Amino acid sequence: MPDTKVVLDEDDIRRTLVRIAHEIVEKNAGRPVALVGIHRRGAHLAQRLHALVAGLVDEEVPLGDLDIAFYRDDVALRPADPAVHDTNLTFRLDEYTVVLVDDVLYTGRTTRAAIEALFDYGRPARVQLAVLVDRGHRELPLRPDYVGKNLPTARGERVNVHVVEVDGADEVTITELEEALA
């Protein structure tokens, strides 16, 4: 059984999302902002950020979610029947700074796929990226605008983000991969 280390608990995640919400409002003062979560856990984090950002501004803040299952460049390496979710973008993108929200930024390939998917729905005024955890090891030249926690990791480790909506608890853990232990 691999060792698991909790690096963010429920209170840490709540405080982190509050800080990110304030940063989003400050960085985009005077510009309309929309939040779009990347399925699966990024969409739940986006819902939480949406409530926080909407409570800080006096204007409507659109919320959407994006499925990237068929935009990934590793789709051939994934299961034959990938989990596919509905994309929900009920507003015109071109009027907004769209903040993409994801749980973990690792190689950057998920973000690239999300940007590609997003542009199939329209052309946002600008795109920003908010992540709960940035673990490094980028393969693409991407940098998040908002980071909850920079978490230097080894490639033989896995960062697990659990959200209450999916997993029954809010926490971020690091686990050594089984292959790394062998």
N, C-alpha and C positions, 0 to 999 in steps of 0.2 A: 504494500500500500504506500503510495507516494506521500511525502510530507506536504501539508497544506498550511500556508501562512496567511492569516487575515491581514490585509494592508489598509482597508477602509471598512468601517462598520456602518451601520445605519445612520448614526449621527454625523459621521464624517461625510457620507454621501449627501445628506441633506444640506450641511454647511457648504459643501463644494458646489452644489447646484445653485444655492443662493448667491454665492460669489460669482459664478459664471453668469447668472442672470443680470447682476449689477454691471458686470463688464460688458455684456451685450448692449445694455441700455446706454452706458457711457460712451462706448465706441461708435454707436450709431445714432447719437442724439440728432434729432431733426430729420432723420431718414426713416422711411417705413421699413419695418423688419417683419419677416415671416420665418417661422421655424419649421423644419422638415426633418423628421426622424427617419433613420435608416433601419429597416426591419432587421432584426426583431427587437433587441433591447434598446437600440437607439430611439425607436419610436416611443417607447415608454418613458425614456429619459426626456425626450422632446415634449411629451405631454406635461411632465412636471415642470420643465423649464418654461413652457408656455404660460402656465398658471403664475409662475413667479414674475416673468417679464410683463405679462398683462397687468399684474398688480402694481407695477412700477411706472407704467406709462398711461397716458390718457387717450389712447387710440386703440383701434382694433389691431390685434396681432394674429394674423392667419396662422393656422397650424395644419401641417400635412404630414404624410408618411410615404415612404418610397420603398418599393421592392426592387432589389437589384439582382435577383437570382439569374436572370438571363443576360445580364450585362457583365458578369464576371469573366475575366480572361482565363480562369481555371475551371470553367463549367464542365469541361471534359473529364476533369479529375474528381469531380464531386459525384455524389450518388446519382443514379439514373433518374430518380424522381426527386429533384430538389424541392424543399419546402418553398412554396410560392404564396405570397400574400398579396392582397390588393394594394395598389398604389392609390392614395387619396390626396389629390391636389385640386382643391375646389376654388382656387384663386388664380389670377393672372400673375405669372412669375415676374414679368418685365417691370412691374412697379416696385419691386421689393429687393432689399438685401436679404437673400435667403441664407439662413444659418442652418447648415447641415449638422445634424446631431447624431453621434455614434458613441458606442460604449468604449471601444478600445481602438487606438490607432497603432498599427503595427507596420506592415510593409507599405501601406498606402494604396493597395490594390482595391480594397473595398471603397475607399474614397473616390478613386478614379472611376470605378463603376457607377457610383452614385452621381457623380458630376455628369457622366455620359447619359444616364437615365434622366436626370433632371432636365438636361437640355433637349431631350425629346419632347418635353412638355412645354417648353418656352425658353426665353432668354432672360434670366434674372438681371437686375441692374448690377449686382455683384453677388459673389458667393463667399461665405465664410464657413469655417469648420470649428465645431465645438465637440470635444471628446472628454469623457470622464477620465480616461487613462491614456497616456502616451507612453508606450513601452519601448520606443526606439526601433532600430533595425529596419529603417526605411529602404525600400527598393525603388521608390519613385520620389521625385523632388517635391514633396508636399510637406507643409508645416501647418499645424492647427493655429487658429486665431485665439481659441479659448481652451485651456487645459485644466482639468480638475487636479490631476496628479501626474507628474513625470515619474515614471517607475522604471528605472534601469533594470533590464532583465537579461538573462542569458537565453540563447536560442533553445536550450533544453528545458525551458520553463514555459508554463502556460498561465496566462492571466485569465481568470474567470470572473466575469461580472454577473452577479445575481441580482435580480430585481424582484420585488415582492409580487408584481403582477404575473410573472412567469414562474419564478422559482420559490415563492413563499417567504423570501427574506431579502434584505438589501445588504450586500457585502461585496467586496472585491478581494479575491484570494489569488495567491500564486501557488502553483503546483508544479513539481518536477514531472516532466513527461516520463512515461514508463521506459521509452527507448533510452533516455538519458541515464536511467538507473542501471540498465543492463550492461 
